[in-house]
Amino acid sequence: MALVTMFTDASFTRKHNRGTWAAWAKMNGETMRRSGILKATLTRPELAELCAIANGLVALRLCWAEAVGPRVIIQTDCKGAIDRITGMAKSSTDTDKIVLYIRNYVKAQGWSLDLRHVKGHKGMATPRNAVNTFCDEECRRQMGILLRSLRSTLELVVDNNKVA
């Protein structure tokens, strides 16, 4: 088992209440990069950030199976997500479910989390900022895909409702 460092980030659109996620991890010199569009409808950015952490943890397990752990360092630019997972922030009905999922998933894997805050939107100032920037850019790329998809769906609905 080996120490893993993982960075996660999310993007959120209030207009559509949807989000995207990205994760970058390093273990024993190997790198994992994953990203995607969140399926759930969300009410705020913090939920997208929590989902990014959850998806990143699942991706670690799928990518490296038994080699991960027992300690996983997660670096995120969302202090609120860190505070929710560690219990430093008050419970909230909309975050409770995903926080419980993260805690139970980590426990089931036999891992412990070391959650760290990285300042977002700092470009390449430090190696940590550079990885956070990669995740941010990947989230934006996924958001573009999501928005084009939503636009196409809307156009189909409008076309189907046209009067001939």
LOMAR-228801 format. One line per field, with one value per atom (N, C-alpha, C): chain; z negated, x, y; atom name. Coordinates in Angstrom, 3 decimals, decimal comma. Layout:
chaine [A:...] $
pz [Z:...] $
px [X:...] $
py [Y:...] $
atome [CA:...] $
***
This chain:
chaine [A:A:A:A:A:A:A:A:A:A:A:A:A:A:A:A:A:A:A:A:A:A:A:A:A:A:A:A:A:A:A:A:A:A:A:A:A:A:A:A:A:A:A:A:A:A:A:A:A:A:A:A:A:A:A:A:A:A:A:A:A:A:A:A:A:A:A:A:A:A:A:A:A:A:A:A:A:A:A:A:A:A:A:A:A:A:A:A:A:A:A:A:A:A:A:A:A:A:A:A:A:A:A:A:A:A:A:A:A:A:A:A:A:A:A:A:A:A:A:A:A:A:A:A:A:A:A:A:A:A:A:A:A:A:A:A:A:A:A:A:A:A:A:A:A:A:A:A:A:A:A:A:A:A:A:A:A:A:A:A:A:A:A:A:A:A:A:A:A:A:A:A:A:A:A:A:A:A:A:A:A:A:A:A:A:A:A:A:A:A:A:A:A:A:A:A:A:A:A:A:A:A:A:A:A:A:A:A:A:A:A:A:A:A:A:A:A:A:A:A:A:A:A:A:A:A:A:A:A:A:A:A:A:A:A:A:A:A:A:A:A:A:A:A:A:A:A:A:A:A:A:A:A:A:A:A:A:A:A:A:A:A:A:A:A:A:A:A:A:A:A:A:A:A:A:A:A:A:A:A:A:A:A:A:A:A:A:A:A:A:A:A:A:A:A:A:A:A:A:A:A:A:A:A:A:A:A:A:A:A:A:A:A:A:A:A:A:A:A:A:A:A:A:A:A:A:A:A:A:A:A:A:A:A:A:A:A:A:A:A:A:A:A:A:A:A:A:A:A:A:A:A:A:A:A:A:A:A:A:A:A:A:A:A:A:A:A:A:A:A:A:A:A:A:A:A:A:A:A:A:A:A:A:A:A:A:A:A:A:A:A:A:A:A:A:A:A:A:A:A:A:A:A:A:A:A:A:A:A:A:A:A:A:A:A:A:A:A:A:A:A:A:A:A:A:A:A:A:A:A:A:A:A:A:A:A:A:A:A:A:A:A:A:A:A:A:A:A:A:A:A:A:A:A:A:A:A:A:A:A:A:A:A:A:A:A:A:A:A:A:A:A:A:A:A:A:A:A:A:A:A:A:A:A:A:A:A:A:A:A:A:A] $
pz [0,000:0,000:0,000:0,711:0,879:0,607:0,225:0,006:1,352:1,362:2,565:2,251:3,194:3,112:4,254:3,922:4,943:4,834:5,981:6,092:6,744:6,262:6,881:7,065:8,040:8,250:8,915:8,884:9,506:10,120:11,094:11,664:11,505:11,385:11,122:11,899:12,514:13,180:12,448:11,918:11,198:12,153:13,395:14,370:14,556:14,562:14,803:13,567:12,472:11,252:11,560:12,339:12,717:12,486:12,432:12,169:12,907:12,866:13,425:12,387:12,594:11,612:12,318:11,583:12,056:10,855:11,098:10,063:10,714:9,999:10,417:9,206:9,405:8,266:8,675:7,679:7,884:6,821:7,275:6,373:6,993:6,243:6,705:8,105:8,398:9,698:10,809:10,557:11,557:11,332:12,430:12,349:12,859:12,151:12,573:12,830:13,965:14,284:14,704:14,047:14,361:14,258:15,045:14,973:15,575:15,312:15,875:15,512:15,954:15,698:14,576:13,586:12,476:12,943:12,634:13,081:12,269:11,014:10,114:10,363:10,073:10,026:8,659:8,638:7,401:7,107:5,847:5,471:5,229:5,071:4,824:5,124:5,300:5,687:4,686:3,399:2,394:2,606:3,043:3,329:4,496:5,504:6,638:6,171:5,277:4,751:3,957:3,152:2,406:3,358:4,404:5,400:6,119:6,352:6,990:6,104:4,811:3,882:3,890:3,817:3,830:5,114:6,258:7,531:7,631:7,115:7,119:6,292:5,146:4,298:4,995:5,648:6,381:7,534:8,227:9,328:8,832:7,655:7,078:6,916:6,347:6,101:7,409:8,400:9,695:10,446:10,291:11,017:10,383:9,061:8,392:7,403:7,295:6,468:5,077:4,736:3,376:3,027:4,020:3,774:2,992:2,982:2,354:0,837:0,181:-1,255:-2,082:-3,357:-4,096:-4,208:-3,848:-3,986:-2,606:-2,436:-1,183:-1,489:-0,835:-0,980:0,126:-0,272:0,698:0,590:1,740:1,782:2,659:2,095:2,781:2,502:3,401:3,174:2,469:1,989:1,316:-0,184:-0,945:-2,399:-2,994:-2,408:-2,888:-2,812:-1,732:-1,593:-2,655:-2,889:-3,928:-5,289:-5,594:-6,886:-7,058:-5,987:-6,076:-6,375:-5,650:-5,817:-7,196:-7,675:-8,983:-10,145:-9,862:-10,922:-11,536:-10,935:-11,462:-11,115:-10,086:-9,711:-10,196:-10,460:-10,910:-9,832:-10,290:-9,397:-8,543:-7,329:-6,400:-5,634:-5,537:-4,930:-3,495:-2,753:-1,367:-1,220:-2,242:-2,160:-2,944:-3,870:-4,747:-3,977:-2,940:-2,210:-1,552:-0,881:-0,191:-1,194:-2,279:-3,321:-3,950:-4,252:-4,816:-3,831:-2,551:-1,531:-1,536:-1,552:-1,546:-2,778:-3,941:-5,186:-5,167:-4,745:-4,706:-3,654:-2,518:-1,453:-1,926:-2,525:-3,033:-4,099:-5,000:-6,061:-5,477:-4,490:-3,871:-3,169:-2,673:-1,995:-2,998:-4,244:-5,251:-5,122:-4,552:-4,353:-5,450:-5,578:-6,359:-5,442:-5,644:-4,792:-5,511:-4,761:-5,204:-4,239:-4,667:-3,796:-3,911:-2,760:-2,742:-1,768:-2,132:-1,279:-0,391:0,891:1,830:2,407:2,463:3,002:4,489:4,862:6,248:7,092:8,393:9,388:9,218:8,936:8,772:9,921:10,948:12,100:11,746:12,164:11,982:10,879:9,927:8,875:8,120:7,829:7,163:7,854:7,620:8,201:7,777:6,521:6,048:6,811:7,024:7,782:9,232:9,788:11,175:11,326:10,375:10,444:10,239:9,310:9,118:10,390:11,074:12,334:13,392:13,447:14,375:14,113:12,840:12,485:12,850:12,588:12,909:14,415:15,202:16,660:17,172:16,572:16,968:16,632:15,488:15,131:16,138:16,549:17,540:18,870:19,258:20,502:20,425:19,299:19,103:19,054:18,465:18,400:19,805:20,679:22,073:22,740:22,499:23,044:22,493:21,182:20,550:21,138:21,235:21,722:23,183:24,008:25,405:25,451:24,577:24,518:24,098:23,093:22,640:23,722:24,432:25,511:26,632:26,986:28,021:27,612:26,356:25,847:25,918:25,527:25,578:27,016:27,963:29,365:29,891:29,478:29,903:29,386:28,150:27,573:28,332:28,602:29,334:30,736:31,445:32,799:32,794:31,804:31,748:31,449:30,885:30,553:31,609:32,716:33,781:34,449:34,817:35,547:37,035:37,790:39,225:40,014] $
px [0,841:0,000:0,880:0,415:1,236:0,440:1,169:0,588:0,145:-1,029:-1,572:-1,853:-1,501:-1,892:-2,852:-4,026:-5,043:-5,529:-5,650:-6,236:-7,597:-8,586:-9,901:-10,405:-11,283:-11,922:-13,268:-14,109:-15,431:-15,775:-16,660:-17,266:-18,770:-19,448:-20,890:-21,550:-22,693:-23,477:-24,801:-25,008:-26,252:-27,449:-27,218:-28,312:-28,979:-28,170:-28,695:-28,618:-28,013:-27,812:-27,125:-26,075:-25,308:-23,827:-23,040:-21,619:-20,759:-19,460:-18,462:-17,371:-16,542:-15,513:-14,229:-13,126:-11,841:-11,024:-10,206:-9,292:-7,952:-6,894:-5,526:-4,859:-4,250:-3,609:-2,251:-1,383:-0,034:0,223:0,748:1,137:2,312:3,386:4,563:5,008:4,955:5,392:4,360:3,260:2,188:1,177:0,567:-0,412:-1,766:-2,812:-4,181:-4,859:-5,535:-6,318:-7,714:-8,732:-10,115:-10,976:-12,039:-12,975:-14,302:-15,323:-16,620:-17,683:-18,879:-20,053:-20,847:-21,215:-22,004:-23,441:-23,990:-25,343:-26,425:-26,152:-27,166:-27,406:-28,611:-28,922:-28,465:-27,740:-27,150:-27,693:-27,627:-28,145:-27,053:-25,806:-24,733:-23,361:-22,356:-21,019:-20,371:-20,604:-19,987:-20,363:-21,588:-22,016:-21,223:-20,972:-20,159:-18,747:-18,197:-16,850:-16,822:-17,847:-17,933:-18,069:-18,871:-19,015:-17,693:-16,917:-15,604:-14,695:-14,722:-13,920:-14,398:-15,707:-16,261:-15,885:-16,059:-15,716:-14,222:-13,414:-11,972:-11,580:-12,203:-11,924:-12,309:-13,461:-13,879:-12,910:-12,499:-11,541:-10,215:-9,769:-8,535:-8,670:-9,767:-10,002:-10,061:-10,746:-10,866:-9,537:-8,735:-7,468:-6,369:-6,254:-5,123:-5,510:-6,769:-7,289:-6,667:-6,064:-5,561:-4,293:-3,654:-2,374:-2,530:-3,722:-3,949:-4,022:-3,424:-3,619:-2,427:-2,589:-3,823:-4,148:-3,213:-3,441:-3,577:-4,611:-4,840:-4,875:-4,002:-3,987:-4,865:-5,856:-6,734:-6,518:-6,258:-6,056:-7,155:-7,867:-8,979:-8,948:-9,530:-9,600:-10,894:-11,645:-12,915:-12,811:-12,592:-12,496:-13,793:-14,917:-16,212:-16,341:-15,844:-15,891:-15,027:-13,856:-12,963:-13,657:-14,237:-14,904:-16,089:-16,820:-17,961:-17,468:-16,451:-15,956:-15,343:-14,613:-13,961:-14,903:-16,095:-17,051:-16,850:-16,007:-15,764:-16,901:-17,685:-18,839:-20,110:-21,114:-22,396:-22,999:-23,746:-24,440:-25,438:-25,626:-26,564:-27,266:-28,569:-29,305:-28,881:-28,491:-28,111:-26,694:-25,859:-24,504:-24,348:-25,258:-25,122:-24,959:-25,749:-25,735:-24,378:-23,831:-22,552:-21,403:-21,459:-20,417:-20,429:-21,602:-21,721:-21,177:-21,491:-20,970:-19,445:-18,844:-17,376:-16,794:-17,324:-16,799:-16,921:-18,081:-18,284:-17,409:-17,236:-16,399:-14,944:-14,464:-13,088:-12,899:-13,862:-13,796:-13,798:-14,654:-14,738:-13,435:-12,701:-11,425:-10,278:-10,522:-9,462:-8,490:-8,955:-8,115:-8,366:-7,429:-7,649:-7,369:-8,108:-7,948:-7,175:-6,303:-5,597:-6,046:-6,983:-7,572:-6,799:-6,420:-5,625:-6,222:-6,126:-6,630:-5,502:-5,809:-4,875:-5,577:-4,884:-5,488:-5,769:-6,998:-7,402:-7,075:-7,044:-6,882:-5,576:-4,504:-3,185:-2,245:-2,770:-1,932:-0,825:0,367:1,508:2,456:1,949:2,783:3,598:2,997:3,690:3,262:3,960:3,503:2,071:1,723:0,357:-0,660:-0,337:-1,239:-1,356:-0,261:-0,286:-1,230:-1,209:-2,110:-3,552:-3,786:-5,128:-5,615:-4,724:-5,074:-5,434:-4,690:-5,038:-6,471:-6,786:-8,131:-9,184:-8,904:-9,834:-10,089:-9,036:-9,181:-9,944:-9,706:-10,422:-11,909:-12,220:-13,622:-14,276:-13,562:-14,102:-14,352:-13,433:-13,604:-14,867:-15,027:-16,213:-17,487:-17,389:-18,540:-18,959:-17,986:-18,300:-19,075:-18,658:-19,360:-20,787:-20,919:-22,242:-23,155:-22,651:-23,484:-23,887:-22,972:-23,324:-24,400:-24,289:-25,280:-26,644:-26,655:-27,916:-28,531:-27,698:-28,174:-28,789:-28,123:-28,630:-29,964:-30,075:-31,325:-32,432:-32,126:-33,111:-33,539:-32,591:-32,923:-33,820:-33,575:-34,429:-35,848:-35,980:-37,303:-38,030:-37,337:-37,931:-38,323:-37,445:-37,746:-38,966:-39,072:-40,203:-41,522:-41,462:-42,684:-43,072:-42,330:-42,659:-43,971:-44,712:-45,956:-45,638:-46,009:-45,687:-46,805] $
py [-1,185:0,000:1,240:2,254:3,444:4,714:5,745:7,060:7,634:8,214:8,854:10,311:11,180:12,577:12,839:13,359:13,623:15,066:15,710:17,042:16,891:17,630:17,613:19,040:19,197:20,495:20,254:21,272:21,196:22,537:22,496:23,703:23,554:24,682:24,667:25,784:25,497:26,533:26,707:27,891:28,185:28,187:28,571:28,632:27,268:26,215:24,870:23,967:24,464:23,665:22,336:22,415:21,228:21,511:20,439:20,601:19,603:19,860:18,961:18,759:17,741:17,431:16,993:17,110:16,609:16,152:15,137:14,639:14,301:14,593:14,287:13,654:12,502:11,828:11,282:11,158:10,629:9,577:8,419:7,343:6,596:6,461:5,721:6,132:7,424:7,920:7,805:7,143:7,038:8,153:8,608:9,682:9,196:9,585:9,314:10,657:10,761:11,957:11,500:12,016:11,663:12,919:12,953:14,075:13,647:14,450:14,123:15,136:14,806:15,630:14,967:15,741:15,213:14,992:13,849:13,500:14,197:14,423:14,974:16,462:16,895:18,320:18,816:19,910:20,424:21,815:22,206:23,518:24,552:24,087:25,053:24,450:25,306:24,849:23,876:24,069:23,208:21,741:21,495:20,119:19,537:20,351:19,887:19,541:20,348:20,084:18,771:18,541:17,281:16,089:16,254:15,184:14,927:15,968:15,802:14,947:15,195:14,395:12,946:12,748:11,386:10,658:11,313:10,682:10,403:11,310:11,094:9,873:9,704:8,539:7,233:7,229:6,030:5,763:6,820:6,661:6,075:6,504:5,932:4,430:4,018:2,589:1,811:2,361:1,685:1,640:2,677:2,766:1,922:1,999:1,360:0,263:-0,023:-1,121:-1,165:-2,291:-2,532:-1,759:-1,136:-0,464:0,842:1,418:2,725:2,602:3,576:3,702:3,278:3,303:3,582:5,071:5,944:7,382:8,010:8,822:9,531:11,024:11,762:13,218:13,793:14,576:15,228:16,731:17,341:18,781:19,387:20,344:20,988:22,477:23,244:24,691:25,100:24,119:24,399:24,114:25,174:25,038:24,502:24,873:24,398:22,885:22,293:20,836:20,170:20,729:20,194:20,255:21,409:21,590:20,648:20,376:19,442:18,022:17,583:16,212:16,009:16,999:16,880:17,147:17,652:17,953:19,319:20,144:21,491:22,448:22,114:22,941:22,260:23,051:22,500:21,610:20,645:19,733:20,504:20,028:20,647:19,536:19,593:18,481:18,202:19,238:18,987:18,426:18,568:18,010:16,705:16,449:15,270:13,960:13,765:12,499:12,239:13,237:13,042:12,941:13,710:13,621:12,230:11,708:10,366:9,323:9,506:8,590:8,596:9,782:9,899:9,213:9,529:8,940:7,414:6,888:5,435:4,761:5,412:4,839:4,738:5,804:5,831:4,751:4,643:3,636:2,221:1,977:0,644:0,249:1,251:0,969:0,808:1,192:1,143:2,300:3,399:4,574:5,605:6,530:7,737:8,915:9,994:11,174:12,258:12,905:14,097:15,188:16,018:17,041:18,348:18,880:20,115:21,118:22,380:23,455:23,979:24,141:24,755:25,986:27,098:28,315:28,114:28,408:28,247:29,461:29,255:30,317:31,086:30,357:30,971:30,615:29,944:29,607:28,631:28,939:28,047:28,526:29,305:29,895:28,844:27,703:26,597:25,304:24,198:22,926:22,563:22,827:22,555:23,393:24,674:25,541:25,072:24,578:24,099:22,906:21,995:20,841:21,293:22,205:22,742:23,428:24,138:24,792:23,758:22,640:21,565:21,093:20,831:20,356:21,393:22,664:23,739:23,801:23,699:23,743:22,524:21,380:20,167:20,291:20,891:21,135:22,073:23,090:24,027:23,322:22,438:21,682:20,817:20,134:19,301:20,158:21,351:22,244:22,657:22,901:23,224:22,101:20,872:19,706:19,648:19,851:19,826:20,903:22,121:23,222:23,024:22,510:22,209:21,133:20,147:19,078:19,621:20,483:21,071:21,954:22,687:23,536:22,689:21,583:20,684:20,086:19,688:19,123:20,159:21,384:22,460:22,711:22,727:22,941:21,827:20,589:19,478:19,651:20,069:20,275:21,384:22,467:23,586:23,127:22,407:21,918:20,996:20,148:19,214:19,919:21,102:21,842:22,869:22,895:23,850:23,472:24,492:24,269:24,373:23,328:23,317:23,958] $
atome [N:CA:C:N:CA:C:N:CA:C:N:CA:C:N:CA:C:N:CA:C:N:CA:C:N:CA:C:N:CA:C:N:CA:C:N:CA:C:N:CA:C:N:CA:C:N:CA:C:N:CA:C:N:CA:C:N:CA:C:N:CA:C:N:CA:C:N:CA:C:N:CA:C:N:CA:C:N:CA:C:N:CA:C:N:CA:C:N:CA:C:N:CA:C:N:CA:C:N:CA:C:N:CA:C:N:CA:C:N:CA:C:N:CA:C:N:CA:C:N:CA:C:N:CA:C:N:CA:C:N:CA:C:N:CA:C:N:CA:C:N:CA:C:N:CA:C:N:CA:C:N:CA:C:N:CA:C:N:CA:C:N:CA:C:N:CA:C:N:CA:C:N:CA:C:N:CA:C:N:CA:C:N:CA:C:N:CA:C:N:CA:C:N:CA:C:N:CA:C:N:CA:C:N:CA:C:N:CA:C:N:CA:C:N:CA:C:N:CA:C:N:CA:C:N:CA:C:N:CA:C:N:CA:C:N:CA:C:N:CA:C:N:CA:C:N:CA:C:N:CA:C:N:CA:C:N:CA:C:N:CA:C:N:CA:C:N:CA:C:N:CA:C:N:CA:C:N:CA:C:N:CA:C:N:CA:C:N:CA:C:N:CA:C:N:CA:C:N:CA:C:N:CA:C:N:CA:C:N:CA:C:N:CA:C:N:CA:C:N:CA:C:N:CA:C:N:CA:C:N:CA:C:N:CA:C:N:CA:C:N:CA:C:N:CA:C:N:CA:C:N:CA:C:N:CA:C:N:CA:C:N:CA:C:N:CA:C:N:CA:C:N:CA:C:N:CA:C:N:CA:C:N:CA:C:N:CA:C:N:CA:C:N:CA:C:N:CA:C:N:CA:C:N:CA:C:N:CA:C:N:CA:C:N:CA:C:N:CA:C:N:CA:C:N:CA:C:N:CA:C:N:CA:C:N:CA:C:N:CA:C:N:CA:C:N:CA:C:N:CA:C:N:CA:C:N:CA:C:N:CA:C:N:CA:C:N:CA:C:N:CA:C:N:CA:C:N:CA:C:N:CA:C:N:CA:C:N:CA:C:N:CA:C:N:CA:C:N:CA:C:N:CA:C:N:CA:C:N:CA:C:N:CA:C:N:CA:C:N:CA:C:N:CA:C:N:CA:C:N:CA:C:N:CA:C:N:CA:C:N:CA:C:N:CA:C:N:CA:C:N:CA:C:N:CA:C:N:CA:C:N:CA:C:N:CA:C:N:CA:C:N:CA:C] $
***
